[in-house]
Amino acid sequence: MINRIAWCVLLVTLIATSADAQGRRGGTTRRKPTAAQQADTLSGVTNPATGNTVATPPPTTDAKPSLRPDGIAAGPLIDTPRTSKRVDGVTAKTLIRDRTPLAYDYIREDDKFWEKRVWQIIDIREKMNLPFQYNVEDESGTNQLFINIMLNAIKNKEIEAFNPIDDRFTTPISYEEIKSKLQGEVKSVRSIDPVTGEEKMVETQDDFNPETIKQYKVKEVWVIDKEASAMKVRILGIAPMVSRMNEDGTLRAAIPLFWLYYPDMRPVLAKYDVYNQNNDAGSMSWEDVFEMRFFSSYIIKENNNYNREIKDYIKDGVMRLMEGQAIHDKIFNKEQDLWQY
């Protein structure tokens, strides 16, 4: 009897050892995942770096996904100002919006010994004028492109704009009128109906792209103050230039979009910093850029008997630049001629 019991115990031990060996070789089946594990697998994806399950965001039904240039669906576009929720840098930047520019030195009418009025063009494609193309939002979500700063000031009624019918600031213009002009001219183009195949003329109008503004016209006065015995300059107005194209794509003309009276614009420009490509910590305001003449420009007109620009009597482009430089040199030589050594 004892021998039978011993043989049974030995047989059970051998069966258990054989099953354990088969399990180590992978012969056994895996455990079925629980309901919670199945829900996590269906509702999320596994991060290959950490091995953790990451839940996927729920699909949005209120906005249709937009396609990126590479064809991948992206989230809904947001065109409202987006403020930064965290410190975007080493230290928090204080946005100074209450800066006021220094007042100009008073010049008496009798102390104006000599005066010259000129019109210049600031081309933002030149290397020194690249900060005018800085199209980035700051921490408050405000766009830093110079044309957008001007348009926002007009929209918020911080400054009054004037019609480009003349450059003497005679006729105010509203933001709605400027907005209608920004959309471009209404053009008639030929279109073919894909259903009927009928050819007809359709009116189209381009949307405004602020990056198409490549030039700014500046009206300024150079004056010799007899009391201070110094040459001084006063900017009177700034106008963004919009290009009008022909049907074949060639440039027809560049005309002012509106005029802004610069002395009224100085408090607005003092609130916005200018991008410094050499040092992000060393910034200055737009008012400093204009007052300290940190921009490149060329003269297109001086006050003359016929009230005409240089292009009206000089057709060659290089000769126009040389004529403008001659006017510029004449202004600065005038101050030197007053002194005796």
C-alpha positions in Angstrom: 0.0 0.0 0.0 2.8 2.3 0.9 4.6 1.6 -2.4 1.4 2.5 -4.4 1.1 5.9 -2.6 4.8 6.6 -3.3 4.4 5.8 -7.0 1.4 8.1 -7.2 3.3 11.0 -5.6 6.2 10.4 -8.0 3.8 10.4 -11.0 2.1 13.7 -10.0 5.5 15.3 -9.5 6.7 14.3 -12.9 3.5 15.6 -14.6 3.9 19.0 -12.8 7.5 19.3 -13.8 6.7 18.5 -17.4 3.9 21.2 -17.5 6.2 23.8 -15.9 8.9 23.1 -18.5 6.4 23.5 -21.3 5.2 26.8 -19.9 8.7 28.1 -19.8 9.1 27.2 -23.5 6.0 29.3 -24.4 3.6 26.4 -24.7 1.0 27.9 -22.4 -1.5 30.5 -23.5 -1.4 34.1 -22.4 -3.8 35.6 -20.0 -6.8 37.5 -21.4 -6.6 41.2 -20.7 -9.1 42.6 -18.3 -12.0 44.9 -19.4 -10.1 48.0 -18.1 -7.0 47.1 -20.0 -9.0 46.6 -23.2 -10.6 50.0 -22.7 -7.2 51.6 -22.3 -5.9 49.9 -25.4 -8.9 51.1 -27.5 -8.9 54.6 -26.2 -5.2 55.4 -26.3 -1.9 54.6 -27.9 1.3 53.4 -26.2 4.3 55.7 -26.0 7.3 53.7 -27.3 9.7 55.7 -25.1 8.1 55.1 -21.7 5.7 52.2 -22.4 2.8 54.2 -20.9 -0.6 54.5 -22.5 -1.4 58.0 -23.7 -5.1 58.9 -24.2 -5.9 60.4 -27.6 -7.9 63.7 -27.7 -11.6 63.3 -28.5 -12.6 64.3 -32.0 -14.1 67.8 -32.4 -17.4 68.1 -34.0 -17.9 71.9 -34.0 -15.1 72.7 -36.5 -14.0 70.9 -39.6 -10.3 70.0 -39.6 -8.2 72.0 -42.0 -5.5 70.5 -44.2 -1.9 71.6 -43.9 0.3 72.0 -47.0 1.5 68.5 -46.6 -2.0 67.1 -46.7 -2.3 66.2 -43.0 -5.4 67.2 -41.2 -4.8 69.9 -38.5 -6.9 71.5 -35.9 -9.2 74.5 -36.4 -7.4 77.7 -37.3 -7.3 80.4 -34.6 -7.0 84.0 -35.8 -7.6 85.7 -32.4 -4.8 87.0 -30.3 -3.3 84.3 -28.1 -1.6 85.4 -24.9 1.3 83.3 -23.5 0.3 81.2 -20.5 3.9 80.7 -19.3 7.1 82.7 -19.2 8.5 82.5 -22.7 12.1 83.1 -21.8 14.6 83.3 -18.9 12.7 86.1 -17.2 9.2 87.6 -17.6 9.1 90.5 -20.0 7.3 93.6 -18.9 5.3 95.0 -21.7 5.5 98.7 -21.3 2.5 100.3 -22.8 2.6 103.6 -21.0 5.8 105.1 -22.4 5.5 108.6 -23.7 8.0 110.2 -26.2 10.0 113.2 -25.4 8.6 116.5 -26.6 10.3 118.2 -29.5 12.4 121.3 -28.9 10.4 124.4 -29.7 11.5 126.3 -32.8 10.3 129.8 -33.2 9.1 130.9 -36.6 11.7 133.7 -36.7 14.5 131.2 -35.9 13.9 129.2 -39.0 16.9 130.4 -41.1 16.5 127.8 -43.9 14.1 125.0 -44.6 13.8 122.2 -47.2 10.9 119.8 -47.5 11.5 116.3 -49.0 9.7 113.0 -49.6 11.6 109.7 -49.1 10.9 106.0 -49.6 11.7 103.3 -47.0 12.0 100.0 -48.8 11.7 97.2 -46.2 13.5 94.8 -48.5 16.8 96.6 -47.8 19.0 95.0 -45.1 18.8 97.9 -42.7 15.0 97.9 -42.9 14.4 94.2 -42.2 12.8 94.9 -38.7 9.9 96.3 -40.7 9.2 92.7 -41.8 9.2 91.2 -38.3 5.9 89.3 -38.4 5.7 87.6 -35.0 3.3 87.9 -32.0 4.5 89.0 -28.6 3.5 87.6 -25.2 0.2 89.5 -25.3 -0.7 88.1 -28.8 -0.2 91.4 -30.6 1.3 91.2 -34.0 4.6 93.1 -34.4 4.4 93.7 -38.2 4.7 97.5 -38.7 1.7 97.7 -41.0 -0.4 95.8 -38.5 0.6 98.2 -35.7 -0.6 101.1 -37.9 -3.9 99.4 -38.8 -4.6 98.4 -35.2 -4.0 102.0 -34.0 -6.5 103.2 -36.6 -9.0 100.5 -35.8 -8.8 101.3 -32.0 -9.1 105.1 -32.8 -5.8 105.8 -31.3 -4.8 107.8 -34.3 -6.7 109.4 -37.2 -5.9 108.4 -40.8 -6.1 110.8 -43.8 -7.1 110.2 -47.4 -4.1 109.9 -49.8 -5.9 112.4 -52.2 -3.1 114.8 -50.9 -0.3 114.7 -48.4 -1.4 117.8 -46.4 -3.7 115.8 -44.0 -6.9 117.5 -45.2 -9.5 114.7 -45.5 -9.9 112.0 -42.8 -10.6 108.4 -43.8 -12.3 105.8 -41.7 -11.0 102.3 -40.9 -13.9 100.8 -42.9 -12.9 102.7 -46.0 -9.3 101.6 -45.6 -10.4 98.0 -45.1 -12.4 98.1 -48.4 -9.3 99.4 -50.2 -7.1 96.7 -48.7 -9.0 94.0 -50.5 -7.7 95.2 -53.8 -9.4 96.1 -57.1 -12.4 94.1 -58.4 -11.2 92.2 -61.5 -13.3 90.5 -64.2 -11.8 87.1 -65.2 -13.0 84.5 -67.6 -14.5 81.4 -66.0 -15.9 78.1 -67.4 -18.8 76.4 -65.7 -17.7 72.8 -65.0 -21.3 71.6 -65.4 -22.6 73.4 -68.5 -19.2 74.3 -70.0 -20.4 77.8 -70.5 -17.8 80.6 -70.5 -18.6 83.7 -68.6 -17.0 86.7 -66.9 -16.8 86.5 -63.1 -15.8 89.4 -60.8 -13.1 88.5 -58.2 -11.4 90.5 -55.5 -8.1 89.6 -53.7 -7.8 89.4 -49.9 -5.4 91.7 -48.2 -2.0 90.3 -47.3 0.0 92.6 -45.0 3.3 91.2 -46.3 2.6 92.8 -49.7 3.4 96.2 -48.2 7.0 96.6 -49.2 7.5 100.4 -49.1 6.6 103.4 -46.9 6.6 107.0 -48.0 7.9 109.5 -45.5 7.3 113.3 -45.7 9.8 115.3 -43.6 11.2 118.8 -43.2 14.8 119.7 -42.7 15.3 123.1 -40.9 18.2 125.1 -39.6 17.4 126.5 -36.1 19.2 129.9 -35.9 19.0 129.9 -32.1 20.5 126.4 -31.6 22.8 126.8 -34.6 21.9 123.3 -35.7 20.2 121.4 -38.5 17.0 119.6 -37.3 14.6 117.2 -39.0 10.9 116.7 -38.4 9.0 113.8 -39.9 5.5 115.0 -40.8 3.8 111.9 -42.2 4.1 108.2 -43.0 2.1 106.4 -45.7 2.2 102.7 -46.6 2.6 102.1 -50.3 0.3 99.5 -52.0 1.2 98.1 -55.4 -1.3 98.0 -58.2 -0.7 95.3 -60.8 -1.7 95.0 -64.5 -3.5 92.0 -65.9 -0.3 90.6 -67.2 1.3 90.7 -63.7 3.5 93.7 -64.3 3.6 96.6 -61.8 1.4 99.5 -62.8 2.0 101.9 -59.9 2.7 102.1 -56.2 0.3 104.5 -54.5 -0.2 105.6 -50.8 -2.8 103.7 -49.0 -3.4 106.4 -46.4 -1.4 109.1 -44.5 -0.7 109.2 -40.8 0.4 112.4 -39.1 3.7 111.4 -37.5 3.5 113.7 -34.4 0.2 112.1 -33.5 1.6 108.7 -34.1 4.6 109.0 -31.8 2.8 108.0 -28.6 1.6 104.8 -30.4 5.0 103.9 -31.8 6.6 104.4 -28.3 4.6 101.5 -27.0 6.0 98.9 -29.4 9.5 97.4 -29.4 11.5 96.8 -32.5 13.2 93.5 -33.1 17.0 93.7 -32.7 18.7 91.0 -34.9 21.9 91.3 -32.9 20.6 91.2 -29.3 17.1 90.1 -28.2 17.6 91.8 -24.9 18.6 95.2 -26.4 15.4 96.4 -27.9 14.2 99.9 -28.7 10.8 101.4 -29.6 9.6 102.2 -33.1 9.6 105.9 -32.1 13.4 105.6 -31.3 14.0 104.1 -34.8 12.5 107.1 -36.5 13.9 109.7 -34.3 17.4 108.3 -34.3 17.2 107.6 -38.1 17.8 103.8 -37.8 16.4 103.2 -41.3 17.6 103.4 -44.9 15.7 105.6 -47.4 16.1 107.4 -50.7 14.7 110.8 -51.8 12.1 110.7 -54.5 11.0 114.4 -54.4 11.9 117.8 -53.1 9.8 120.9 -52.9 10.0 122.5 -56.4 8.3 124.9 -58.7 6.5 122.2 -60.7 5.6 120.0 -57.7 6.8 116.9 -59.5 8.8 113.9 -58.4 12.2 112.9 -59.7 10.7 110.1 -61.8 8.7 112.7 -63.8 11.8 114.3 -65.3 14.3 111.4 -65.0 13.4 108.1 -66.5 16.5 106.0 -65.8 16.3 104.3 -62.4 20.0 104.7 -61.5 20.0 108.4 -62.4 17.0 108.9 -60.1 18.9 107.4 -57.2 21.9 109.7 -58.0 19.6 112.7 -58.2 18.1 111.8 -54.8 21.5 111.5 -53.3 22.5 114.9 -54.8 19.5 116.4 -53.0 20.6 114.7 -49.8 24.1 116.0 -50.0 22.9 119.5 -50.8 20.9 119.5 -47.5 23.8 118.5 -45.4 26.3 120.7 -47.1 24.0 123.7 -46.4 24.7 123.4 -42.7 28.4 123.2 -43.3 28.4 126.3 -45.5 27.0 128.4 -42.6 30.1 127.9 -40.5 33.4 129.8 -40.9 36.7 128.4 -39.7 
